[in-house]
Amino acid sequence: MTLVLLVILAIVVVFCVRDIRVKLITKPLFNYFKTSLPELSQTEREAMEAGSIWWDGALFSGKPNWRKWLSNDKPKLSDEEQAFIDNELHTLLKMLDEEKISEAQDLPEEVWQFLKEKGFFAFIIPKAFGGREFSAQANSTIVAKIASRSLSTAVTVMVPNSLGPAELLLHYGTNDQQNTWLPKLASGEALPCFALTSPEAGSDAGSIQDFAIVCEREFEGEKQIGLAVTWQKRYITLAPVADVLGLAFKVYDPDQLLSNKVELGITCALIPTTHEGVKTGDRHNPLGQAFMNGTTSGEDVFIPMAWVIGEQAGIGKGWRMLVSCLSAGRGISLPALSAGTAQLSARTTSAYAGVRRQFGVPISAFEGVQSALARIYGYSYLIEAVRQTTALAIDLKQSPSVVTAIAKYHLTEHARVALNDAMDIHGGKAIQMGEMNYLAHNYMGMPISITVEGANILTRSLMIFGQGATRCHPFILKEMSIVQQEDQLIALKEFDEVLCKHLQHTSVNGLKAFFNGFTLARFERAPVSGDVATYYRRLTWLSQALSVYSDIAMLKLGGSLKRREMLSAKLGDVLSFLYIASCVLKKYEDDGRQQGDLPLVKFALDHCLNEASKAIYAFCDNFTAAPLAFLLKRLAFPVGKWLKAPSDKLAVQVCSNVSDHNSTRERISHLCAVVKHSAIDTVEHAYLLEKAHAPLMAKYRKWCKQNSVKLVGKTLNEKLSIAMDDNVIDDKSSETIFCIETLVAKAVAVDAKAPN
């Protein structure tokens, strides 16, 4: 007992007596930080400083304020935005036929004209310049609906409203540049593209080889200082048809005409595609999709300084511009494509599985099919929750780079799973190309969403935790800044103050994580009562665990953590699923706690919690040797891993609720465009009609089974006539059954064409 007291006393003295603490703890850690942390490059520093910290910071702290989270506005559309969706968008959807667009490898001319005239390329442009000035919520909703009807058209609309000339001009353009270009972009007179990717630089966009030399040449009759630009770009959407080219390149000033520096950094400019030396027009073929995507190049093309975004003041500011504006693509456009695809899968597969019969019953009755259906439904709810909430963040004038990276990666991956499940359930119908196949073009185009705006593999392994660990952590960024100060005495003093807070923060979170893991988080506070209160408690516990494991990883690995990409990815998964689960809970509250949605909510949350805990276990297993890994797991899981994936019973309940509650089905598929006389309309109409007359159809099919021998070789009309003769049905019922059977036959049919 005396020994224990002495040990406790020694610890208290070490931590409470400043001189002893500085000598034994602070100074060694200060030196360790100084030597282990890598020197940040300018591009890394700018990427790190870009954007803002939002809910990701709260999750990383181990102290998420759930009441504050739920108090954020509900996602909503203005009356003007809703009117646009009900009118202009409704008209556009009727004009689209993805099969014909695919065959022509282009949008019809009338569609191009309609998009320009009705402002589909002007969602982000202010009304003062002739734009729509829509919210991120509206932008996302419109793109998602189009994606469910025509992926090629969705991409065409998405790009001008994402990272590109308009976005960059709004934030960094001069008044003259805005007044010159924004009205043309808004009216469709000038169609934009933005060229960043080059053969040498894909995800590593900072290493682009395209360059410009500062020089003096004659332009429009007078000598002026400008840039001689040489570039070769690929994968540029809209490049083959663009009127104005947004271009990123590195600027060099060998004659020091602008400053005493030679390397001036990445710069962005706007160049008319008709300008001498600009080459566009060549097309790629992105997995057979019809949207315009191609190359652009130029050699020693002189442009005046007025064409640089921000003019001369914009030289070298390009990388900051790009990383600051990337949230549009990651937080709006790609989640929208994912939501459109997932909800297309949910709407059509629920209908198809309800009308497609095997062994005398709908295939939706088979548990194997229900397992996949539950994933489609649960993921559709999850994706919609994250889509709405992330767009809300952007509308709240946040620019959360970590959150948008999470949304980009996980929504595209979850949509891919949902679409694969939909393809599996549709079976042969999904692999026969033609107008009756409403899944194929989205299926073929799915890898494009995975690849663009930062390839998913690198987004997960480098960006989410790589930025989150430093951006979201309450102390790490401060400590990194302090150790790089020149005055070491002042730095050591400041470091000691921050370190004390850091150690207290980690210790408290560690104790809480252990206690909550031991008690299954039963004693944590929740902002609500009822069915989902437990999930808030468990998320708080996992937030504490993430905080502790992150500190352990950074303490041991220091700057090498960013090179341990597999470990970084696993901790990133924990942060990601905490954010996704937060969005699911917010949507459930925002929607008024719809009881029909509760199984979906539980399915999505069980999935998130299980994936987060699996990621922690995988991190521990790969972080250190087996005996230590076992102890490391017990820090937050003292009684073992008790969080489980969604149960089979819950999966069956999800399917039952979606089938029984049309309002629930509508909420997970409201973005799916059901255009009259389309293949989607056919399967939808067949499903709803059969569901409305289920007792009649059950009676008729039972009679057919009992009289199977007598009905061999009979047509549908002949069967119905015999049924009426047997007094099984009357004339009206006969007409209803004929309509349903005809529709079902059309719904499950596939395209077949004569040779040639």
C-alpha positions in Angstrom: 0.0 0.0 0.0 2.8 2.4 0.9 4.5 1.6 -2.4 1.3 2.5 -4.3 1.0 5.8 -2.5 4.6 6.6 -3.3 4.1 5.9 -7.0 1.0 8.1 -7.0 2.8 10.8 -5.2 5.7 10.7 -7.6 3.3 11.0 -10.6 1.6 14.0 -9.0 4.9 15.7 -8.3 6.2 15.1 -11.9 3.0 16.5 -13.4 2.3 19.3 -11.0 5.8 20.8 -10.4 6.5 22.7 -13.6 10.3 22.5 -13.5 10.3 18.8 -13.0 7.6 18.3 -15.6 9.4 20.4 -18.2 12.6 18.5 -17.6 11.2 15.0 -17.6 8.2 15.2 -19.9 7.8 18.4 -21.9 11.4 18.8 -23.2 11.8 15.2 -24.4 8.4 15.4 -26.1 9.3 18.8 -27.5 12.5 17.4 -29.1 10.6 14.3 -30.3 8.0 16.4 -32.0 10.6 18.6 -33.6 12.5 15.7 -35.1 9.7 13.4 -35.9 7.3 15.8 -37.6 8.0 16.2 -41.3 8.6 19.6 -42.9 5.4 20.5 -44.6 5.7 21.6 -48.2 3.9 24.7 -49.3 1.2 22.7 -51.2 0.7 20.5 -48.1 0.4 23.5 -45.9 -2.1 25.2 -48.2 -4.2 22.0 -48.4 -4.1 21.6 -44.6 -5.2 25.2 -44.1 -7.9 25.1 -46.8 -11.5 24.8 -45.8 -13.0 24.8 -42.3 -13.6 22.4 -39.4 -17.2 21.5 -38.7 -18.8 18.5 -37.0 -15.7 16.5 -37.8 -13.8 18.5 -35.2 -16.4 17.6 -32.5 -16.2 13.9 -33.4 -12.4 14.0 -33.2 -12.5 15.7 -29.8 -14.3 12.9 -28.0 -16.9 15.4 -26.8 -19.6 15.7 -29.5 -22.3 18.1 -28.5 -25.4 16.3 -29.9 -27.9 19.0 -29.0 -25.9 21.5 -31.0 -25.7 19.1 -33.9 -29.4 18.5 -34.0 -30.0 22.3 -33.7 -28.6 22.8 -37.2 -31.1 23.8 -39.8 -33.2 21.2 -41.5 -32.2 20.8 -45.2 -34.8 22.6 -47.3 -35.4 24.1 -50.7 -36.7 27.6 -51.4 -40.0 28.1 -53.2 -38.1 29.2 -56.3 -35.9 26.1 -56.2 -38.9 23.8 -55.8 -40.7 25.5 -58.7 -37.6 24.9 -60.9 -37.6 21.3 -59.9 -41.4 21.0 -60.6 -41.2 22.7 -64.0 -37.9 23.1 -65.8 -36.4 19.9 -64.3 -39.6 18.0 -64.9 -39.5 19.1 -68.5 -35.9 18.2 -68.9 -36.4 14.7 -67.5 -39.1 14.0 -70.1 -36.7 15.1 -72.9 -34.0 12.6 -71.8 -33.5 9.0 -73.2 -30.3 7.6 -72.0 -30.3 4.7 -74.5 -30.6 7.1 -77.4 -28.0 9.5 -75.9 -25.7 6.5 -75.6 -26.2 5.5 -79.2 -25.6 9.0 -80.4 -22.7 9.6 -77.9 -24.0 13.1 -77.4 -27.0 14.9 -75.9 -29.6 15.9 -78.5 -29.2 19.5 -79.7 -32.6 20.5 -78.2 -31.4 19.3 -74.8 -28.2 21.3 -75.0 -30.2 24.4 -75.9 -32.7 23.8 -73.1 -29.9 23.4 -70.6 -28.4 26.7 -71.6 -31.7 28.7 -71.9 -33.1 27.5 -68.6 -30.0 28.1 -66.5 -28.9 24.5 -65.8 -25.3 25.7 -66.1 -25.9 28.7 -63.7 -26.9 27.2 -60.4 -23.9 28.7 -58.5 -23.8 32.1 -60.3 -25.5 35.0 -58.6 -28.7 36.6 -60.0 -26.8 39.8 -60.4 -24.9 38.1 -63.3 -28.0 36.3 -64.7 -27.5 33.1 -62.7 -29.9 31.0 -60.7 -28.0 31.5 -57.3 -29.4 28.2 -56.0 -28.4 26.6 -52.7 -26.1 23.6 -52.5 -29.1 21.6 -51.4 -31.0 22.5 -54.7 -27.9 21.9 -56.8 -27.4 18.5 -55.3 -31.1 17.5 -55.5 -31.3 18.5 -59.2 -28.2 16.6 -60.2 -29.3 13.6 -58.3 -32.7 13.5 -60.0 -31.0 13.9 -63.4 -28.5 11.1 -62.5 -31.4 8.7 -62.0 -32.6 9.3 -65.5 -29.4 10.0 -67.5 -25.9 9.8 -66.0 -24.4 11.5 -69.0 -26.7 14.5 -68.7 -26.1 14.7 -64.9 -22.3 14.9 -65.4 -22.8 17.5 -68.1 -24.9 19.7 -65.7 -22.7 18.9 -62.7 -19.3 20.1 -64.1 -20.1 23.8 -64.7 -21.7 24.0 -61.3 -18.7 22.4 -59.6 -15.0 23.3 -59.4 -14.4 25.3 -62.5 -14.4 28.8 -64.0 -17.6 30.1 -62.3 -16.6 28.9 -58.9 -13.1 30.3 -59.1 -14.2 33.6 -60.6 -16.8 34.1 -57.7 -14.1 33.6 -55.1 -10.9 35.0 -56.7 -11.8 36.8 -59.9 -11.5 40.6 -60.3 -14.6 42.7 -60.9 -13.7 43.0 -64.6 -13.3 39.2 -64.9 -16.6 38.6 -63.2 -18.4 41.1 -65.3 -16.9 39.7 -68.5 -17.4 36.0 -67.9 -20.2 35.3 -65.4 -23.0 36.6 -67.6 -21.8 34.5 -70.5 -21.4 31.4 -68.3 -24.9 32.0 -66.8 -26.6 32.3 -70.2 -24.8 29.4 -71.8 -23.1 31.6 -74.3 -19.8 30.3 -72.9 -19.6 26.7 -72.0 -16.8 26.1 -69.5 -14.4 23.3 -68.6 -11.5 23.1 -66.2 -8.3 21.4 -67.0 -6.1 20.2 -64.1 -5.3 16.5 -64.7 -2.3 15.8 -66.9 -0.5 12.6 -68.0 2.0 12.9 -65.2 -0.3 14.3 -62.4 -3.6 12.7 -61.5 -4.4 12.5 -57.8 -1.0 14.3 -57.2 -2.3 17.4 -58.8 0.4 19.5 -57.2 3.1 17.9 -59.4 1.6 19.1 -62.7 4.3 19.6 -65.4 2.3 22.2 -67.4 4.1 25.5 -67.2 4.1 29.1 -68.2 7.0 31.5 -68.6 6.6 35.1 -67.7 7.6 37.2 -70.8 6.9 40.3 -72.7 5.2 40.0 -76.2 2.9 41.9 -78.4 -0.8 41.2 -77.9 -3.7 43.0 -79.7 -1.3 45.6 -81.1 0.7 46.5 -78.0 3.6 45.0 -76.0 2.7 43.7 -72.6 3.9 41.3 -69.9 2.0 38.0 -69.9 2.6 34.2 -69.9 3.7 31.8 -72.5 1.8 28.6 -71.5 2.5 25.0 -72.5 0.2 22.3 -71.4 -1.1 18.8 -72.1 -4.2 17.8 -70.2 -6.5 14.7 -70.3 -9.7 13.5 -68.8 -11.2 17.0 -69.0 -15.0 16.9 -69.0 -16.7 19.3 -71.5 -13.3 20.1 -73.1 -14.4 19.0 -76.6 -17.2 21.5 -76.7 -16.0 24.2 -74.3 -15.9 27.9 -75.2 -13.7 28.9 -72.3 -10.9 26.8 -70.8 -10.0 27.0 -67.1 -6.4 26.0 -66.9 -4.0 25.2 -64.1 -0.2 25.4 -64.6 3.0 26.3 -62.8 4.5 29.7 -63.5 8.2 30.5 -63.8 9.8 33.9 -64.1 13.5 33.3 -65.2 14.0 37.0 -66.1 12.4 38.1 -62.8 10.0 40.4 -64.6 7.5 40.2 -61.7 9.6 39.6 -58.6 13.0 38.3 -57.5 11.7 34.7 -57.4 11.9 32.3 -60.3 9.3 29.7 -59.2 6.0 31.5 -58.6 3.8 28.5 -58.1 0.6 27.0 -59.5 -1.7 29.5 -61.2 -5.1 29.4 -62.8 -6.2 31.2 -65.9 -9.3 31.5 -68.2 -8.5 31.1 -72.0 -11.0 31.3 -74.8 -10.8 28.0 -76.7 -10.7 30.0 -80.0 -7.5 31.7 -78.9 -4.5 30.9 -81.2 -2.6 27.8 -80.2 -5.4 26.3 -78.0 -6.2 22.7 -79.0 -9.5 21.0 -78.0 -11.9 18.7 -79.6 -10.4 15.2 -79.2 -12.6 12.9 -77.1 -12.0 10.1 -74.7 -14.5 7.3 -74.4 -15.2 7.1 -70.6 -16.7 3.6 -70.3 -19.1 4.3 -73.1 -20.7 7.2 -71.4 -21.9 10.0 -73.7 -20.8 13.1 -71.8 -18.1 15.1 -73.4 -14.7 14.3 -72.0 -11.3 14.7 -73.8 -8.0 16.4 -74.1 -6.6 19.9 -74.5 -3.1 21.0 -75.2 -1.1 24.1 -76.2 2.5 25.0 -76.8 4.0 28.4 -76.1 0.5 30.0 -76.1 0.8 33.6 -75.0 -1.9 35.0 -72.8 -2.1 38.4 -71.2 -2.0 38.9 -67.5 -5.7 39.9 -67.5 -6.6 36.3 -68.2 -5.0 35.0 -65.0 -7.7 34.5 -62.4 -7.1 37.5 -60.0 -4.8 39.0 -62.7 -1.2 39.5 -61.5 -2.2 39.1 -57.9 -3.4 35.6 -58.7 0.0 34.4 -59.8 1.0 31.5 -57.6 -2.3 31.4 -55.8 -3.8 28.5 -57.9 -3.3 25.7 -55.5 -5.0 27.5 -52.6 -7.8 28.4 -55.0 -8.3 24.7 -56.0 -8.2 23.1 -52.6 -10.5 25.7 -51.2 -13.1 25.1 -53.9 -12.9 21.4 -54.1 -15.7 21.0 -51.6 -18.2 21.7 -54.5 -17.2 18.5 -56.3 -16.7 16.4 -53.2 -19.6 17.7 -51.2 -22.3 18.4 -53.8 -21.8 16.7 -57.1 -20.5 13.3 -56.4 -22.8 12.7 -53.4 -25.6 13.7 -55.7 -24.6 11.2 -58.3 -24.4 8.5 -55.6 -27.8 9.4 -54.2 -29.4 9.3 -57.7 -27.9 5.9 -58.4 -28.8 4.4 -55.0 -32.3 5.7 -55.2 -32.7 4.4 -58.7 -31.6 1.1 -57.4 -34.0 1.2 -54.4 -37.1 2.3 -56.4 -36.7 -0.1 -59.3 -35.4 -3.1 -57.4 -38.2 -2.9 -54.8 -40.7 -2.8 -57.7 -39.0 -5.5 -59.8 -38.6 -7.9 -56.8 -42.3 -7.4 -56.0 -43.5 -8.4 -59.5 -40.9 -10.9 -60.6 -42.1 -14.3 -59.5 -40.1 -17.6 -59.2 -41.4 -20.8 -57.7 -44.8 -19.2 -57.5 -43.9 -16.3 -55.2 -42.3 -12.9 -55.7 -38.6 -13.0 -55.4 -38.8 -10.4 -52.7 -40.1 -13.2 -50.4 -36.7 -15.0 -50.6 -34.4 -14.3 -47.7 -31.4 -14.2 -49.9 -33.0 -11.5 -52.0 -34.1 -9.7 -48.8 -30.5 -9.6 -47.6 -29.5 -7.6 -50.7 -32.7 -5.5 -50.6 -32.1 -4.5 -47.0 -28.6 -3.3 -48.0 -30.0 -1.3 -50.9 -32.7 0.3 -48.7 -30.4 0.9 -45.7 -27.6 2.4 -47.9 -30.1 4.6 -49.8 -31.3 6.1 -46.5 -27.7 6.5 -45.3 -26.5 8.1 -48.6 -29.5 10.5 -48.6 -28.8 11.5 -45.0 -25.1 12.3 -45.7 -26.0 14.1 -49.0 -28.5 16.4 -47.4 -26.4 17.1 -44.3 -23.1 17.8 -46.3 -24.9 20.1 -48.7 -26.4 21.9 -45.6 -22.8 22.5 -44.3 -21.9 24.2 -47.6 -25.1 26.3 -47.4 -24.1 27.3 -43.9 -20.9 28.8 -45.5 -18.8 26.0 -44.1 -16.1 24.5 -46.3 -15.3 21.3 -44.4 -12.6 19.6 -46.5 -12.5 16.4 -44.3 -16.3 16.0 -44.3 -16.6 16.4 -48.0 -13.8 13.9 -48.5 -15.7 11.5 -46.3 -18.9 12.1 -48.3 -17.1 11.6 -51.7 -15.5 8.4 -50.7 -18.1 6.6 -48.7 -21.2 7.6 -50.7 -19.7 6.5 -54.0 -18.6 3.2 -52.4 -22.0 2.6 -50.7 -23.8 3.5 -54.0 -21.6 1.0 -55.8 -22.6 -1.8 -53.4 -26.3 -0.8 -53.7 -26.1 -0.8 -57.5 -24.3 -4.2 -57.5 -27.0 -5.6 -55.3 -29.7 -4.2 -57.7 -27.9 -5.8 -60.7 -27.8 -9.1 -58.9 -31.5 -9.1 -58.0 -32.5 -8.0 -61.6 -30.4 -10.9 -62.9 -30.6 -11.4 -66.7 -32.8 -8.3 -67.1 -29.9 -6.1 -65.9 -27.4 -7.4 -68.4 -29.4 -7.0 -71.6 -28.8 -3.6 -73.0 -31.7 -1.6 -74.4 -34.4 0.8 -73.4 -35.9 -1.6 -70.9 -32.6 -1.7 -68.9 -32.7 1.2 -66.5 -29.6 0.2 -64.5 -26.9 -0.6 -67.1 -25.7 2.9 -67.9 -25.3 3.9 -64.2 -23.6 0.6 -63.6 -21.1 1.2 -66.4 -20.5 4.7 -65.3 -20.1 4.0 -61.5 -16.3 3.6 -61.7 -16.1 7.2 -63.0 -17.5 8.5 -59.7 -15.0 6.4 -57.8 -12.1 7.9 -59.8 -12.8 11.6 -60.2 -12.2 14.4 -57.6 -9.4 12.3 -56.0 -9.3 8.6 -56.5 -11.1 6.7 -53.8 -8.1 4.7 -52.7 -6.1 7.8 -52.1 -9.0 9.7 -50.6 -9.4 7.1 -48.0 -5.7 6.4 -47.3 -4.3 9.9 -47.5 -6.9 12.5 -47.1 -9.6 11.7 -44.6 -7.4 10.9 -41.6 -4.3 12.5 -43.0 -6.0 15.9 -42.9 -8.4 15.1 -40.1 -5.7 14.1 -37.6 -4.1 17.6 -37.8 -7.1 19.8 -38.9 -9.6 18.4 -36.4 -7.4 17.6 -33.4 -7.8 20.2 -30.7 -4.0 20.4 -30.0 -1.8 18.9 -32.7 -1.8 21.8 -35.2 -0.9 24.2 -32.3 1.9 21.9 -31.2 3.2 21.6 -34.8 3.3 25.3 -35.1 4.9 25.9 -31.7 7.9 23.5 -32.3 8.7 25.3 -35.5 9.2 28.7 -33.8 12.7 30.1 -33.9 12.9 31.2 -30.2 13.2 27.8 -28.5 12.7 29.1 -24.9 9.4 30.7 -25.7 8.4 27.7 -27.8 9.1 25.3 -24.9 7.0 27.4 -22.6 4.1 27.5 -25.0 4.5 23.9 -25.8 4.3 23.0 -22.1 1.0 24.8 -21.7 -0.6 23.1 -24.7 0.9 19.7 -23.8 -0.7 19.8 -20.3 -4.1 20.4 -21.9 -3.4 17.7 -24.4 -2.4 15.1 -21.8 -5.4 16.0 -19.7 -7.6 15.7 -22.8 -6.2 12.3 -23.7 -6.3 10.9 -20.2 -10.0 11.9 -19.7 -11.0 10.4 -23.0 -9.0 7.2 -22.3 -10.8 6.7 -19.0 -14.2 7.5 -20.5 -13.6 5.2 -23.4 -12.6 2.3 -21.0 -15.6 2.9 -18.7 -18.1 3.2 -21.6 -16.6 0.1 -23.2 -17.0 -1.8 -20.0 -20.6 -0.6 -19.3 -21.7 -0.7 -23.0 -22.0 3.1 -22.9 -25.2 2.8 -20.8 -24.3 5.7 -18.6 -23.4 8.2 -21.3 -25.8 11.1 -21.9 -28.1 11.2 -25.0 -30.0 14.3 -26.3 -33.1 12.2 -26.9 -35.0 9.3 -25.4 -36.6 6.4 -27.1 -35.4 3.9 -29.7 -32.2 5.7 -30.9 -30.9 7.1 -27.6 -28.5 4.1 -27.3 -26.9 5.0 -30.6 -26.0 8.5 -29.4 -24.3 7.0 -26.3 -22.3 4.5 -28.4 -21.2 7.1 -30.9 -19.9 9.3 -28.0 -18.0 6.3 -26.7 -16.5 5.6 -30.2 -15.6 9.3 -30.5 -13.6 9.0 -27.3 -11.9 5.9 -28.5 -11.0 7.6 -31.8 -9.4 10.5 -29.9 -7.3 8.1 -27.8 -6.2 5.8 -30.6 -5.3 8.8 -32.8 -3.1 10.2 -30.0 -1.4 6.9 -29.5 -0.8 6.5 -33.3 0.6 10.1 -33.6 2.8 9.7 -30.5 4.4 6.5 -31.7 4.6 7.2 -35.4 4.9 10.9 -35.5 5.3 12.2 -39.1 5.6 8.7 -40.5 1.9 8.1 -39.8 1.1 9.7 -43.1 3.2 7.1 -44.8 1.5 4.3 -42.9 -1.5 4.7 -45.2 -3.2 1.5 -44.2 -3.3 2.5 -40.6 -4.3 6.0 -41.5 -7.1 4.6 -43.6 -8.5 2.5 -40.7 -8.6 5.5 -38.3 -10.2 7.5 -41.2 -12.9 4.8 -41.4 -13.7 5.3 -37.7 -14.1 9.1 -38.2 -16.1 8.5 -41.4 -18.6 6.2 -39.9 -19.1 8.4 -36.9 -19.9 11.3 -39.3 -22.2 9.1 -41.4 -24.1 7.8 -38.3 -24.4 11.4 -37.1 -26.1 12.3 -40.4 -28.5 9.4 -40.2 -29.6 10.4 -36.7 -30.0 14.0 -37.8 -32.2 13.0 -40.8 -34.3 10.8 -38.5 -35.0 13.8 -36.2 -35.4 16.2 -39.1 -38.0 13.9 -40.8 -40.1 13.9 -37.6 -39.0 10.4 -36.3 -41.0 8.5 -38.8 -41.7 5.1 -37.3 -41.8 3.5 -40.7 -38.2 4.6 -41.1 -36.9 3.2 -37.8 -35.8 -0.2 -39.1 -33.9 1.6 -41.9 -32.3 3.9 -39.3 -31.3 1.0 -37.1 -29.9 -0.9 -40.1 -27.8 2.1 -41.1 -26.6 2.8 -37.6 -25.7 -0.8 -36.8 -23.7 -0.9 -40.1 -21.8 2.3 -39.1 -21.1 1.2 -35.6 -19.9 -2.2 -36.6 -17.7 -0.8 -39.4 -16.2 1.7 -37.0 -15.4 -0.9 -34.3 -14.0 -3.3 -37.0 -11.7 -0.5 -38.1 -10.5 0.0 -34.5 -9.8 -3.7 -34.1 -8.0 -3.8 -37.5 -5.9 -0.7 -36.5 -4.8 -2.4 -33.2 -4.0 -5.7 -35.0 -1.7 -3.9 -37.4 -0.3 -1.2 -35.1 1.8 -3.4 -32.8 2.7 -7.0 -31.9 -0.1 -9.4 -31.0 0.2 -9.3 -27.2 0.3 -5.5 -27.2 -2.5 -5.4 -29.8 -4.7 -7.4 -27.4 -4.1 -4.9 -24.6 -4.6 -1.9 -27.0 -8.0 -3.2 -28.0 -9.0 -3.6 -24.3 -8.4 0.1 -23.8 -11.8 0.8 -25.4 -13.2 -2.7 -25.7 -12.5 -4.2 -22.2 -15.2 -6.8 -22.7 -14.4 -7.5 -26.3 -16.0 -6.4 -29.6 -19.8 -6.4 -28.9 -21.0 -4.3 -31.7 -22.5 -6.3 -34.5 -23.5 -5.9 -38.1 -27.3 -5.5 -38.8 -29.0 -8.8 -37.9 -31.0 -11.0 -40.3 -34.1 -10.3 -38.4 -33.6 -6.5 -38.8 -32.9 -7.0 -42.6 -36.3 -8.8 -42.9 -38.0 -6.0 -41.0 -36.4 -3.4 -43.2 -37.8 -5.1 -46.3 -41.2 -5.6 -44.7 -41.4 -1.9 -43.7 -40.5 -0.6 -47.1 -43.1 -2.9 -48.7 -45.8 -2.0 -46.2 -45.2 1.8 -46.0 -45.3 3.5 -49.3 -44.2 6.8 -47.6 -41.0 5.0 -46.3 -40.3 3.7 -49.8 -40.8 7.2 -51.2 -38.4 8.8 -48.7 -35.6 6.4 -49.8 -36.3 6.8 -53.5 -37.8 10.3 -54.0 -34.9 11.4 -56.2 -35.6 8.6 -58.7 -37.2 10.2 -61.8 -40.3 8.2 -62.8 -41.0 9.6 -66.3 -44.3 8.5 -67.9 -44.0 5.6 -70.4 -40.4 5.0 -69.4 -39.1 1.5 -68.4 -39.0 2.7 -64.8 -42.6 3.9 -65.0 -43.6 0.4 -66.4 -42.1 -1.6 -63.5 -43.4 1.0 -61.0 -46.9 1.0 -62.4 -47.0 -2.8 -62.4 -45.8 -3.0 -58.8 -48.2 -0.5 -57.4 -51.2 -1.9 -59.4 -50.4 -5.5 -58.3 -49.9 -4.4 -54.7 -53.3 -2.5 -54.8 -55.1 -5.7 -56.0 -53.1 -8.2 -54.0 -56.1 -10.2 -52.7 -57.6 -10.5 -56.2 -54.3 -11.6 -57.8 -53.7 -14.1 -55.0 -57.2 -15.6 -55.6 -56.6 -15.7 -59.4 -53.2 -17.3 -59.1 -54.5 -19.9 -56.6 -57.2 -20.9 -59.1 -54.6 -21.1 -61.9 -52.4 -23.4 -59.8 -55.4 -25.6 -59.0 -56.3 -25.8 -62.7 -52.8 -25.9 -64.2 -53.6 -28.9 -66.4 -56.7 -27.4 -67.9 -54.9 -24.1 -68.6 -51.9 -25.6 -70.4 -51.4 -23.7 -73.7 -54.1 -21.1 -73.0 -53.5 -17.5 -73.7 -54.1 -14.9 -70.9 -57.5 -14.0 -72.4 -58.5 -17.6 -72.6 -57.5 -18.2 -69.0 -59.6 -15.2 -67.9 -62.6 -16.4 -69.9 -62.4 -19.8 -68.2 -62.0 -18.1 -64.8 -65.2 -16.1 -65.4 -67.0 -19.3 -66.5 -66.0 -20.9 -63.3 -67.3 -17.8 -61.4 -63.9 -17.1 -59.9 -63.8 -13.5 -61.2 -66.2 -11.0 -62.8 -65.8 -8.8 -65.9 -64.2 -5.9 -64.0 -61.8 -8.2 -62.2 -60.9 -9.8 -65.5 -60.0 -6.4 -66.9 -57.9 -5.6 -63.8 -56.0 -8.9 -64.0 -55.4 -8.5 -67.7 -53.9 -5.1 -67.1 -51.7 -6.3 -64.3 -50.4 -9.4 -66.1 -49.7 -7.4 -69.2 -47.8 -4.7 -67.3 -45.8 -7.3 -65.3 -44.9 -9.1 -68.5 -43.6 -5.8 -69.9 -41.8 -4.9 -66.7 -39.8 -8.1 -66.7 -39.2 -8.1 -70.5 -35.8 -7.3 -72.1 -34.9 -5.8 -75.4 -34.3 -8.1 -78.4 -33.6 -6.8 -81.9 -33.6 -8.5 -85.3 -30.1 -9.0 -86.9 -28.8 -5.8 -88.6 
